[in-house]
Amino acid sequence: MSAPLRVLICDDQALIRTGLATIIDAQPDLEVAGECDEGRTAVELARRLRPDVVVMDIRMPVLDGIEATRLLAGAGVEHPAKILVLTTFNLDEYVYEALRAGASGFLLKDAPPDRLLHGIRTVAIGAALLDPAVTRRLVGRYAARIRPAAGSTQDIPLTPRELEVLRLIADGLSNSEIAETLVISHETVKTFVSRILTKLGLRDRVQAVVYAYRHGLVT
């Protein structure tokens, strides 16, 4: 039997932390690695405990969850943490900023327990929690203000076919839909997606969508 996934809970409300810990510890494949109530401690604990997943609130004292996420999973972090952002604020900009900071998923605090558990397990295996189409809507809304000056796709270290697959990912297509569009096998699509993520240093499809918008591959 494999070791349970270790989860760090970061939320400034004690009642929320207790509820999350109760739900997580009741699962045979999950365990609470630690708890904290503010962002700076979240960063310190995550670096020391190396949990499989960090469940991160956005609004916390000392250091907010978005900045804590950036320090743990942002650009240039050698061993990025896998972070599931959990918040009461259903605002697109919070979602977008959390994804830009390096989060792999986003849930509202009023999500049912089974969705929280699914989110933790999904993020733990390196997958993205948000549906690509939802991510596309969010990123498309905010990408214009952070997109760099127009450049050439020749600067992107992907083959023409890989660029084509990346654009389809950014359009919200699933692997099956990409396979149908390009008339290739599902396994071939998975290989392309894996190569794209590896070449660009990205962790999941969410980051691939952000990358495509930031580099002007889709509008």
Backbone torsions as a table, in degrees:
resi	resn	phi	psi	omega
1	MET	NA	130.8	-177.9
2	SER	-75.0	156.8	179.6
3	ALA	-66.9	146.2	179.9
4	PRO	-66.0	153.4	175.5
5	LEU	-71.0	133.4	-176.9
6	ARG	-97.1	129.5	-173.7
7	VAL	-121.1	130.3	173.5
8	LEU	-99.6	127.0	-178.7
9	ILE	-103.7	124.8	-179.2
10	CYS	-126.2	106.4	-179.8
11	ASP	-156.2	140.3	-175.9
12	ASP	-82.6	-3.4	178.6
13	GLN	-103.9	118.1	-176.7
14	ALA	-58.8	-38.5	-178.2
15	LEU	-64.4	-41.2	178.4
16	ILE	-64.7	-44.8	-179.7
17	ARG	-59.9	-44.2	-179.2
18	THR	-62.7	-43.5	179.3
19	GLY	-63.2	-44.0	178.6
20	LEU	-63.3	-44.2	-179.0
21	ALA	-62.4	-39.7	179.9
22	THR	-63.4	-44.8	180.0
23	ILE	-64.0	-45.0	-176.1
24	ILE	-68.8	-47.1	-177.2
25	ASP	-67.9	-16.5	178.6
26	ALA	-78.3	-8.9	-179.2
27	GLN	-94.3	133.1	-178.4
28	PRO	-65.8	-22.7	-177.4
29	ASP	-101.6	8.0	-179.5
30	LEU	-132.4	152.3	172.4
31	GLU	-151.0	151.0	178.3
32	VAL	-81.9	120.4	-179.9
33	ALA	-86.4	-24.6	-178.6
34	GLY	176.5	168.3	179.2
35	GLU	-139.0	152.1	173.4
36	CYS	-156.5	166.9	-173.8
37	ASP	-120.5	8.8	176.7
38	GLU	-154.4	160.1	-169.2
39	GLY	-64.7	-39.5	-178.0
40	ARG	-64.0	-43.6	177.3
41	THR	-65.4	-35.0	177.4
42	ALA	-58.0	-44.0	179.4
43	VAL	-64.3	-45.7	-178.9
44	GLU	-63.0	-44.9	-178.8
45	LEU	-66.9	-41.8	-179.3
46	ALA	-62.6	-39.7	179.2
47	ARG	-69.4	-32.8	-177.7
48	ARG	-84.3	-41.8	-174.2
49	LEU	-87.7	-22.2	-178.4
50	ARG	49.8	57.8	179.5
51	PRO	-69.1	161.3	177.1
52	ASP	-72.2	-33.7	179.4
53	VAL	-142.9	141.2	172.6
54	VAL	-110.2	122.3	174.0
55	VAL	-93.9	112.6	-167.2
56	MET	-118.3	123.7	171.5
57	ASP	-74.9	157.4	179.2
58	ILE	-89.0	-52.2	-176.6
59	ARG	-92.2	104.3	178.2
60	MET	-138.3	155.3	179.3
61	PRO	-73.4	168.0	178.3
62	VAL	69.6	-58.0	178.3
63	LEU	-145.9	126.2	-177.2
64	ASP	-75.1	167.2	-174.4
65	GLY	-65.9	-30.4	179.5
66	ILE	-68.6	-44.7	179.0
67	GLU	-68.5	-37.9	176.5
68	ALA	-62.6	-39.9	177.0
69	THR	-62.6	-42.0	179.8
70	ARG	-61.6	-39.3	-179.9
71	LEU	-70.2	-28.1	-176.8
72	LEU	-95.7	-24.3	-172.4
73	ALA	-141.0	6.9	-176.8
74	GLY	-78.6	-176.0	-178.9
75	ALA	-58.5	132.8	176.4
76	GLY	88.9	-5.9	178.2
77	VAL	-74.3	125.7	-172.4
78	GLU	-66.7	-44.4	179.1
79	HIS	-124.2	79.8	-174.5
80	PRO	-64.5	139.3	176.6
81	ALA	-79.1	157.3	175.1
82	LYS	-96.9	116.8	-169.4
83	ILE	-121.0	128.6	174.2
84	LEU	-108.6	112.3	-178.3
85	VAL	-82.7	132.7	-177.8
86	LEU	-128.7	122.8	-175.9
87	THR	-151.0	161.9	175.2
88	THR	-87.2	-8.8	-172.4
89	PHE	-95.2	106.7	-178.3
90	ASN	-90.1	64.2	-178.3
91	LEU	-118.9	130.6	-178.4
92	ASP	-53.0	-39.4	-175.5
93	GLU	-66.1	-35.7	176.0
94	TYR	-63.6	-43.4	178.9
95	VAL	-60.2	-48.7	-176.6
96	TYR	-61.8	-47.0	-179.0
97	GLU	-64.3	-36.4	177.9
98	ALA	-64.9	-40.7	178.7
99	LEU	-67.8	-41.7	177.4
100	ARG	-61.4	-34.7	-178.8
101	ALA	-72.7	-16.2	177.3
102	GLY	121.7	3.1	178.8
103	ALA	-66.2	149.6	179.0
104	SER	-101.6	-5.0	-179.8
105	GLY	-166.6	168.0	-175.1
106	PHE	-149.5	128.6	176.8
107	LEU	-137.6	149.4	172.1
108	LEU	-83.3	151.9	-177.6
109	LYS	-66.4	-20.1	179.5
110	ASP	-89.6	9.4	175.6
111	ALA	-65.2	146.0	179.3
112	PRO	-65.8	155.6	-177.3
113	PRO	-53.6	-38.9	-177.9
114	ASP	-65.5	-31.2	177.6
115	ARG	-72.0	-37.3	175.3
116	LEU	-61.1	-47.4	-178.6
117	LEU	-63.7	-40.7	176.3
118	HIS	-61.8	-41.0	179.7
119	GLY	-62.4	-43.7	179.0
120	ILE	-61.3	-47.1	-178.2
121	ARG	-67.3	-36.4	179.7
122	THR	-65.4	-47.8	-179.6
123	VAL	-65.8	-35.4	-177.6
124	ALA	-61.9	-33.3	-178.5
125	ILE	-88.8	7.1	176.1
126	GLY	89.3	10.7	179.0
127	ALA	-94.9	164.2	178.9
128	ALA	-94.5	140.8	-177.5
129	LEU	-81.1	-37.0	-177.1
130	LEU	-75.0	141.4	173.1
131	ASP	-63.0	135.2	-178.0
132	PRO	-54.5	-36.2	-179.3
133	ALA	-65.8	-37.4	177.0
134	VAL	-66.3	-43.7	178.9
135	THR	-60.9	-41.4	-179.7
136	ARG	-59.3	-42.3	179.4
137	ARG	-62.5	-44.4	-179.0
138	LEU	-66.1	-49.9	-176.9
139	VAL	-66.5	-39.5	179.6
140	GLY	-60.1	-33.0	-178.3
141	ARG	-70.5	-34.7	-173.4
142	TYR	-109.9	-8.6	-172.8
143	ALA	-65.1	-30.8	-174.3
144	ALA	-58.6	-33.3	-175.6
145	ARG	-82.0	-9.9	179.8
146	ILE	-120.3	-2.1	-178.7
147	ARG	-69.4	132.9	178.3
148	PRO	-69.9	173.2	178.9
149	ALA	-58.7	148.0	-176.6
150	ALA	-56.6	132.8	178.4
151	GLY	-133.2	-172.6	-178.9
152	SER	-97.4	144.2	176.0
153	THR	-67.1	-11.6	177.4
154	GLN	-64.8	-20.6	179.1
155	ASP	-79.7	-11.3	-179.7
156	ILE	-92.0	124.8	-172.8
157	PRO	-77.3	53.3	179.1
158	LEU	-127.0	151.7	174.1
159	THR	-74.1	162.4	177.7
160	PRO	-54.3	-39.1	179.9
161	ARG	-67.6	-40.7	178.1
162	GLU	-64.4	-39.0	176.0
163	LEU	-61.7	-39.0	178.7
164	GLU	-62.9	-43.8	178.8
165	VAL	-65.5	-41.0	179.6
166	LEU	-61.6	-40.9	177.8
167	ARG	-63.0	-38.4	179.1
168	LEU	-69.6	-36.4	174.2
169	ILE	-59.8	-45.4	-178.8
170	ALA	-66.8	-23.7	176.2
171	ASP	-80.7	-1.2	175.6
172	GLY	90.9	12.4	-179.4
173	LEU	-79.0	142.2	174.5
174	SER	-78.6	171.5	177.4
175	ASN	-58.7	-41.0	179.9
176	SER	-63.9	-41.3	179.5
177	GLU	-68.0	-37.5	176.6
178	ILE	-64.4	-43.3	179.0
179	ALA	-59.2	-42.5	-179.6
180	GLU	-68.0	-41.0	-178.8
181	THR	-64.4	-43.2	-176.0
182	LEU	-93.7	-2.1	-179.3
183	VAL	55.7	53.7	175.0
184	ILE	-133.6	170.2	-177.0
185	SER	-76.6	158.9	177.7
186	HIS	-61.1	-39.3	179.8
187	GLU	-65.1	-36.7	177.8
188	THR	-64.5	-40.0	177.4
189	VAL	-61.7	-45.2	179.6
190	LYS	-58.8	-38.7	178.1
191	THR	-64.7	-44.3	178.2
192	PHE	-60.8	-45.6	-179.4
193	VAL	-61.0	-44.1	179.2
194	SER	-60.9	-43.1	179.1
195	ARG	-64.2	-41.8	-179.9
196	ILE	-61.0	-48.6	-179.2
197	LEU	-62.1	-41.0	-179.1
198	THR	-67.0	-48.2	-177.6
199	LYS	-62.7	-36.3	-176.3
200	LEU	-93.6	-2.1	179.6
201	GLY	67.8	35.7	-178.6
202	LEU	-105.0	153.3	-175.8
203	ARG	-94.6	-27.0	-174.6
204	ASP	-159.7	179.7	-176.7
205	ARG	-66.7	-31.5	177.8
206	VAL	-58.5	-48.3	179.3
207	GLN	-65.7	-31.0	177.7
208	ALA	-65.1	-39.6	178.0
209	VAL	-64.6	-45.3	178.3
210	VAL	-59.3	-44.9	-179.6
211	TYR	-59.3	-45.6	-177.7
212	ALA	-61.1	-40.4	179.3
213	TYR	-72.1	-40.2	-177.6
214	ARG	-66.0	-26.6	-178.4
215	HIS	-103.1	13.4	172.2
216	GLY	70.6	20.7	-179.9
217	LEU	-76.4	-24.9	175.7
218	VAL	-136.5	157.8	-179.0
219	THR	-130.6	NA	NA
